[in-house]
Amino acid sequence: MDYISSRNLRFVLHEVLDLGQLRQLERFQDFDEEAIDFSLDAAKQLADQYLYPIYREMDRNKAYYQDGQVHVLPGVGEGMRAMGEAGWLSANWDFEHNGQQMPLTVHNAGGLIFQAANGNLAAYGFLTTGAANLIRAFGSDDLKATYLEPMAQGRWQGTMALTEPQAGSSLSDITSTYEETEEGHYLIRGQKIYISGGDHTGVENVVHLLLARKKDGPKGVKGVSLFVVPKYLPEAEGQQDNHVTTAGIYGKMGQRGYVAAHLMYGEQGPTRGYLVGEEFSGLRHMFLMMNEARIGTGMMAAGSASAAYYASLKYARERPQGRHPDNKDINAPQVTIIEHADVRRMLLFQKAVVEGSIHLLLQCSLYEDRYRSSGDERAHLLLELLTPVAKSFPAEYGNEAVSTGMQVLGGAGYTDDFPLEQIFRDIRVNSIYEGTTTIHGLDLLGRKVLMQNGLAVRYLNEEFLATVTEATTQPAVAPLATALSSSLQGLQAVMERLLGLARREDARVFLADATVFLDYFGLHVLAWCWLRQATVASRALDTGATVGKPALGDDERAFYRSKLQTARYYFTYVFTRTAGLQRTLLAEERITLDTEPALLV
Ligand SMILES: Cc1cc2nc3c(=O)[nH]c(=O)nc-3n(C[C@H](O)[C@H](O)[C@H](O)COP(=O)(O)OP(=O)(O)OC[C@H]3O[C@@H](n4cnc5c(N)ncnc54)[C@H](O)[C@@H]3O)c2cc1C
């Protein structure tokens, strides 16, 4: 079952990120290379058994709403409980909460396996972990005692209930309200739309982590607080219906087995909510889950793109069609399409996006591990800066990679005989939810780049330069190092221009091309990832050829050579897009700003 490469995950974790360094921290001392590989193997077995087999079935027998209930395949509940029983929903929690204190980097590597096997099922679990993490971080002891265990076991579903009809990208406009009662809980009223995992028959209860505004309280984010709102009140509260009504579920282009529900609170009776953390800090607290979900959405996109790549690769190796352009002999047998350079161009694009994204996502996870376990502020700032890229690059380029993968299959790619058409539909939403790509462009340029007077950008630049310096010592990759280093001057010029606009002009001018900047910046980040991977691969090939060292086997040589070749492809075919984007970002014309709405006829 080829949907992700375990060898590639081990390469990134051990050889590129040197995850062993985390063992110096007491929290992670048990996670040596063997333990990490064991965890990855266990994740693959679980994904093979519970997730992968029902990926297509979840699409063909999509979730449906009937008589007030949202029905999903029985395999959804079974898969949730299997992930829970194997400890995956709580693996990175503290021992005291029955966790394994697994580094997030390893947990997310396992998550990538689940996402590639079946992102629709993996997402139910991933959301549950994220919601429970909010309770762990900010909830009272009572909330922790009541909710964490059944959520970790996959018996109760967690959700993230933010969006309302008038408040999607603009969360400060939410209007769902809460009122305090004398019994200590709050009464919630309002509606939420598009709530993933919002209701379904695969679990015993649903726990909404919900944002609401104090009734008659201040406008904007100031009046917003965070609540736990269960579908059924837990035993201590009388185990009754909490009047969270499902108005229906959305008919979606993809991810059809992964429910998105329209929910109403307090319409058909009182709905109780329990405050999480401090009152009026709701959005600030929710950012913990949102940041996690952004990396998670990037993982989902990278997982889908990975599954598409291996499906395309398999097809390209088996499908005979045409002959080489220099062979005019009509009697000669057809070649398999992987023999055509242009098919390899498409496959290389898929591979470059998938393996570059996986590296970036695990790099971000490692920054988070360092920050959370040892308070490493540098790691924290780098994580903050890179999160919009880690969400958007796999989503945007993943869309393109899956579309390219469909092209590899020709007509067959468009039919439902092959998984590409489903993956193509499934991956599309990743650039919409968890903040559209635009919102991440605004976050990157309007907030992250400016943080602490540009300190995060300076740190990232130091990381870029360290990688360039190291790569320069390896003749096989030195030209790639030169390409990145000269493009960094262009990046500098673009930033100076944009920051100049920020000083001289209003925010409308400064932020007009934030999405273009995100693309441009992200291509540099991925160039850094590919340069690092290529440097490690080049060194491994050299070491394998050193007298006294064991020679590399054929498979290993092919693995490292494939890394080098994909890096070269990235720099020649993908990174070169930065030249056009740079011209756009430096252009004096203000095309989009000057196109008044009336001109769009
Ligand atoms: C399948 C699915 C599942 C979802 N799951 C959840 C969930 O579990 N929980 C949850 O809370 N939400 C969920 N959402 C909601 C999702 O996060 C929102 O759809 C998303 O944030 C966009 O909001 P919107 O749909 O209101 O679009 P809008 O905010 O109306 O945006 C429309 C367009 O305008 C652009 N735009 C908006 N504001 C600006 C601006 N200030 N500057 C420039 N451009 C702007 C956007 O980029 C976009 O292109 C889900 C959505 C879908 C489709």
The ligand as an SDF file (V2000), in Angstrom:
LIG
                    3D

 53 58  0  0  0  0  0  0  0  0999 V2000
  -15.5310   21.9250    4.3330 C   0  0  0  0  0  0  0  0  0  0  0  0
  -15.3250   23.0250    5.3150 C   0  0  0  0  0  0  0  0  0  0  0  0
  -15.0520   22.7160    6.6380 C   0  0  0  0  0  0  0  0  0  0  0  0
  -14.8810   23.7390    7.5590 C   0  0  0  0  0  0  0  0  0  0  0  0
  -14.6510   23.4200    8.8810 N   0  0  0  0  0  0  0  0  0  0  0  0
  -14.6930   24.4040    9.8090 C   0  0  0  0  0  0  0  0  0  0  0  0
  -14.6330   24.0920   11.2030 C   0  0  0  0  0  0  0  0  0  0  0  0
  -14.4750   22.9400   11.6060 O   0  0  0  0  0  0  0  0  0  0  0  0
  -14.7510   25.1110   12.0940 N   0  0  0  0  0  0  0  0  0  0  0  0
  -14.9100   26.3970   11.7100 C   0  0  0  0  0  0  0  0  0  0  0  0
  -15.0270   27.2500   12.5610 O   0  0  0  0  0  0  0  0  0  0  0  0
  -14.9500   26.7280   10.3900 N   0  0  0  0  0  0  0  0  0  0  0  0
  -14.8470   25.7660    9.4430 C   0  0  0  0  0  0  0  0  0  0  0  0
  -14.8940   26.0870    8.1150 N   0  0  0  0  0  0  0  0  0  0  0  0
  -15.0160   27.4830    7.7320 C   0  0  0  0  0  0  0  0  0  0  0  0
  -13.7610   28.0340    7.0610 C   0  0  0  0  0  0  0  0  0  0  0  0
  -12.7420   28.2120    7.9910 O   0  0  0  0  0  0  0  0  0  0  0  0
  -14.1830   29.3100    6.3220 C   0  0  0  0  0  0  0  0  0  0  0  0
  -14.9690   28.9040    5.2190 O   0  0  0  0  0  0  0  0  0  0  0  0
  -12.9930   30.1130    5.8600 C   0  0  0  0  0  0  0  0  0  0  0  0
  -12.3010   30.6550    6.9480 O   0  0  0  0  0  0  0  0  0  0  0  0
  -13.4150   31.2620    4.9290 C   0  0  0  0  0  0  0  0  0  0  0  0
  -14.4900   31.9840    5.4620 O   0  0  0  0  0  0  0  0  0  0  0  0
  -15.7830   32.2450    4.5410 P   0  0  0  0  0  0  0  0  0  0  0  0
  -16.2120   30.9490    3.9750 O   0  0  0  0  0  0  0  0  0  0  0  0
  -16.7530   33.0210    5.3320 O   0  0  0  0  0  0  0  0  0  0  0  0
  -15.2430   33.1100    3.3390 O   0  0  0  0  0  0  0  0  0  0  0  0
  -15.0700   34.6890    3.3420 P   0  0  0  0  0  0  0  0  0  0  0  0
  -14.4000   35.1130    4.6110 O   0  0  0  0  0  0  0  0  0  0  0  0
  -16.3510   35.3330    2.9900 O   0  0  0  0  0  0  0  0  0  0  0  0
  -14.0310   34.8970    2.1490 O   0  0  0  0  0  0  0  0  0  0  0  0
  -14.4180   34.9210    0.7740 C   0  0  0  0  0  0  0  0  0  0  0  0
  -13.2240   35.4290   -0.0630 C   0  0  0  0  0  0  0  0  0  0  0  0
  -12.8780   36.7520    0.3420 O   0  0  0  0  0  0  0  0  0  0  0  0
  -11.5230   36.8210    0.7470 C   0  0  0  0  0  0  0  0  0  0  0  0
  -11.4140   37.7380    1.8750 N   0  0  0  0  0  0  0  0  0  0  0  0
  -12.1360   37.7220    3.0130 C   0  0  0  0  0  0  0  0  0  0  0  0
  -11.7140   38.6920    3.8460 N   0  0  0  0  0  0  0  0  0  0  0  0
  -10.6940   39.3120    3.2290 C   0  0  0  0  0  0  0  0  0  0  0  0
   -9.8290   40.3930    3.5770 C   0  0  0  0  0  0  0  0  0  0  0  0
   -9.9290   41.0050    4.7610 N   0  0  0  0  0  0  0  0  0  0  0  0
   -8.8930   40.7860    2.6900 N   0  0  0  0  0  0  0  0  0  0  0  0
   -8.7550   40.1550    1.4960 C   0  0  0  0  0  0  0  0  0  0  0  0
   -9.5510   39.1270    1.1040 N   0  0  0  0  0  0  0  0  0  0  0  0
  -10.4960   38.7190    1.9670 C   0  0  0  0  0  0  0  0  0  0  0  0
  -11.1710   35.3980    1.1370 C   0  0  0  0  0  0  0  0  0  0  0  0
   -9.7780   35.1550    1.0410 O   0  0  0  0  0  0  0  0  0  0  0  0
  -11.9670   34.5870    0.1320 C   0  0  0  0  0  0  0  0  0  0  0  0
  -11.2610   34.4780   -1.0720 O   0  0  0  0  0  0  0  0  0  0  0  0
  -14.9900   25.0820    7.1550 C   0  0  0  0  0  0  0  0  0  0  0  0
  -15.2500   25.3780    5.8110 C   0  0  0  0  0  0  0  0  0  0  0  0
  -15.4040   24.3710    4.9060 C   0  0  0  0  0  0  0  0  0  0  0  0
  -15.6810   24.7270    3.4770 C   0  0  0  0  0  0  0  0  0  0  0  0
  1  2  1  0
  2  3  1  0
  2 52  2  0
  3  4  2  0
  4  5  1  0
  4 50  1  0
  5  6  2  0
  6  7  1  0
  6 13  1  0
  7  8  2  0
  7  9  1  0
  9 10  1  0
 10 11  2  0
 10 12  1  0
 12 13  2  0
 13 14  1  0
 14 15  1  0
 14 50  1  0
 15 16  1  0
 16 17  1  0
 16 18  1  0
 18 19  1  0
 18 20  1  0
 20 21  1  0
 20 22  1  0
 22 23  1  0
 23 24  1  0
 24 25  2  0
 24 26  1  0
 24 27  1  0
 27 28  1  0
 28 29  2  0
 28 30  1  0
 28 31  1  0
 31 32  1  0
 32 33  1  0
 33 34  1  0
 33 48  1  0
 34 35  1  0
 35 36  1  0
 35 46  1  0
 36 37  1  0
 36 45  1  0
 37 38  2  0
 38 39  1  0
 39 40  1  0
 39 45  2  0
 40 41  1  0
 40 42  2  0
 42 43  1  0
 43 44  2  0
 44 45  1  0
 46 47  1  0
 46 48  1  0
 48 49  1  0
 50 51  2  0
 51 52  1  0
 52 53  1  0
M  END
$$$$
